[in-house]
Amino acid sequence: MPLLNVDDYRRRARRVLPRLVFDYVDGGAEDERCLQRNRDALEQLPLIPECLRDTSAMDIGIELFGRRWRAPFAVAPIGLAGLVRPGADKLLAGAAQAAGVPFILSTASNSRIEDVRAAAPDAALWMQLYVMGERAIAERIVRRARAVGFEALVLTVDVPVSGLRERDLRHGFRVPMRLTPGTVLNMARHPGWLLRLARGGMPRFENLLPGADEAPVSAQAQAALLSRTMDRTLTWESLGWLRKLWDGPLLIKGLLGAEDAKRAVRHGADGIVVSNHGGRQLDAAPASIAALPRIVDAVGGRIPVLVDGGMRRGSDVVKALVLGASGTLVGRAPVYGLACGGEQGALAVLQLLAQETERTMTLLGATQVHELGPRHVDRPGFRSPSEQAASVPGLKENTLGKASIYPAHATA
Ligand SMILES: Cc1cc2nc3c(=O)[nH]c(=O)nc-3n(C[C@H](O)[C@H](O)[C@H](O)COP(=O)(O)O)c2cc1C
């Protein structure tokens, strides 16, 4: 079967991975309504092309946080990716480097921060932060990331408690682990995966554990780490604590409401990722693409707004840009690629998404990302603030040459 699109990679990943691992990656919370909503909302958003425009010179790149991205997406943080393949974080970072896009390393990653840097010396690496157990653990992660040149910090705020992942529970995949006999049997039927696991060893949360030369964490903190218990005393005021540790770009990932977006700006965030964690947290949450326009309005171009959730085609990425996102993240898509073919598989998916993005933009008649705008989207009854503003006589056009208060696919 040729692998023509992300869905093809997903189907093959389903075949090559044990059911427990595939379900861990593929699944969402509770009834998986939010997971589905992400897809439905994207599919229900037709794009309107503009024809007879010169598209002989295409450029789908963007510039964000002082870096040029070759395509308008970054690789999202994926915890416990080592379950898919040993060394997954390094392989994904290598793929992102080759594709010319940033890679965000999860706090719950299985390769050491320093090893990921060594595997992808030229990549734009960002560190995702969960604050779990003792704050000292987060502080150590931030310091280590900074020491090896990670360029941005992404604080994930939509996991005060882990979402209820019922697929995982059915397999007995939880802390403490109690695998069902069926799950164990199914693993045995995937010898390729099993052999790799035997060679690579069970994935460990390498960046949560203290190194040999570091102070040990308390027994209480260790238990919190194992059960992924978050520090629920974390508030907007805690951003001040992070700011003292990190002077680079600080992004907040996991916002869905306009008021929270304004709070993020007020508290000095440098960027926002509109996200429902790929449908893995609050099952009643809106599709992130549906939440995006309100947040873009609330932020009013002051900081870049990224979005993720359900991006499986280049056209999905373009839809996010059309609605005012400065860029996007892709999570499961490159992981399906990783499952099928390691680093090369992940790279193939990123290249596929870039090609689809370029083709979609060409079909829309846009040669650069900043040419995309609300006029390219067909939402019945949808009138973006920029369109409303454009109808006000005498309103000046912004520097992008369009009457828009959407962020200028901002460089920051
Ligand atoms: C298996 C898996 C693990 C994830 N782990 C993390 C994580 O450790 N930290 C985080 O901020 N987001 C995590 N996410 C959420 C992703 O970063 C991203 O928001 C989401 O996957 C985007 O949706 P998509 O997979 O439909 O592209 C995870 C997602 C998946 C599928």
Ligand as a Chemical Component Dictionary entry (heavy atoms), coordinates in Angstrom:
data_LIG
# 
_chem_comp.id                   LIG 
_chem_comp.type                 NON-POLYMER 
_chem_comp.pdbx_formal_charge   0 
_chem_comp.three_letter_code    LIG 
# 
loop_
_chem_comp_atom.comp_id 
_chem_comp_atom.atom_id 
_chem_comp_atom.alt_atom_id 
_chem_comp_atom.type_symbol 
_chem_comp_atom.charge 
_chem_comp_atom.model_Cartn_x 
_chem_comp_atom.model_Cartn_y 
_chem_comp_atom.model_Cartn_z 
_chem_comp_atom.pdbx_ordinal 
LIG C1  C1  C 0 0.853  10.513 22.534 1  
LIG C2  C2  C 0 0.773  11.968 22.844 2  
LIG C3  C3  C 0 1.534  12.483 23.879 3  
LIG C4  C4  C 0 1.477  13.852 24.170 4  
LIG N1  N1  N 0 2.284  14.363 25.151 5  
LIG C5  C5  C 0 2.295  15.691 25.382 6  
LIG C6  C6  C 0 3.200  16.252 26.325 7  
LIG O1  O1  O 0 3.986  15.542 26.941 8  
LIG N2  N2  N 0 3.146  17.592 26.523 9  
LIG C7  C7  C 0 2.275  18.407 25.844 10 
LIG O2  O2  O 0 2.277  19.627 26.053 11 
LIG N3  N3  N 0 1.429  17.894 24.927 12 
LIG C8  C8  C 0 1.421  16.568 24.681 13 
LIG N4  N4  N 0 0.583  16.063 23.725 14 
LIG C9  C9  C 0 -0.268 16.968 22.960 15 
LIG C10 C10 C 0 0.481  17.445 21.698 16 
LIG O3  O3  O 0 1.579  18.243 22.019 17 
LIG C11 C11 C 0 -0.438 18.258 20.771 18 
LIG O4  O4  O 0 -1.043 19.301 21.495 19 
LIG C12 C12 C 0 -1.519 17.406 20.103 20 
LIG O5  O5  O 0 -1.024 16.119 19.833 21 
LIG C13 C13 C 0 -1.989 18.062 18.813 22 
LIG O6  O6  O 0 -2.985 17.322 18.191 23 
LIG P1  P1  P 0 -2.706 16.304 16.967 24 
LIG O7  O7  O 0 -2.015 15.112 17.565 25 
LIG O8  O8  O 0 -4.066 15.993 16.497 26 
LIG O9  O9  O 0 -1.832 17.014 15.968 27 
LIG C14 C14 C 0 0.623  14.708 23.435 28 
LIG C15 C15 C 0 -0.140 14.163 22.393 29 
LIG C16 C16 C 0 -0.066 12.824 22.078 30 
LIG C17 C17 C 0 -0.865 12.300 20.925 31 
# 
loop_
_chem_comp_bond.comp_id 
_chem_comp_bond.atom_id_1 
_chem_comp_bond.atom_id_2 
_chem_comp_bond.value_order 
_chem_comp_bond.pdbx_ordinal 
LIG C1  C2  SING 1  
LIG C2  C3  SING 2  
LIG C2  C16 DOUB 3  
LIG C3  C4  DOUB 4  
LIG C4  N1  SING 5  
LIG C4  C14 SING 6  
LIG N1  C5  DOUB 7  
LIG C5  C6  SING 8  
LIG C5  C8  SING 9  
LIG C6  O1  DOUB 10 
LIG C6  N2  SING 11 
LIG N2  C7  SING 12 
LIG C7  O2  DOUB 13 
LIG C7  N3  SING 14 
LIG N3  C8  DOUB 15 
LIG C8  N4  SING 16 
LIG N4  C9  SING 17 
LIG N4  C14 SING 18 
LIG C9  C10 SING 19 
LIG C10 O3  SING 20 
LIG C10 C11 SING 21 
LIG C11 O4  SING 22 
LIG C11 C12 SING 23 
LIG C12 O5  SING 24 
LIG C12 C13 SING 25 
LIG C13 O6  SING 26 
LIG O6  P1  SING 27 
LIG P1  O7  DOUB 28 
LIG P1  O8  SING 29 
LIG P1  O9  SING 30 
LIG C14 C15 DOUB 31 
LIG C15 C16 SING 32 
LIG C16 C17 SING 33 
# 
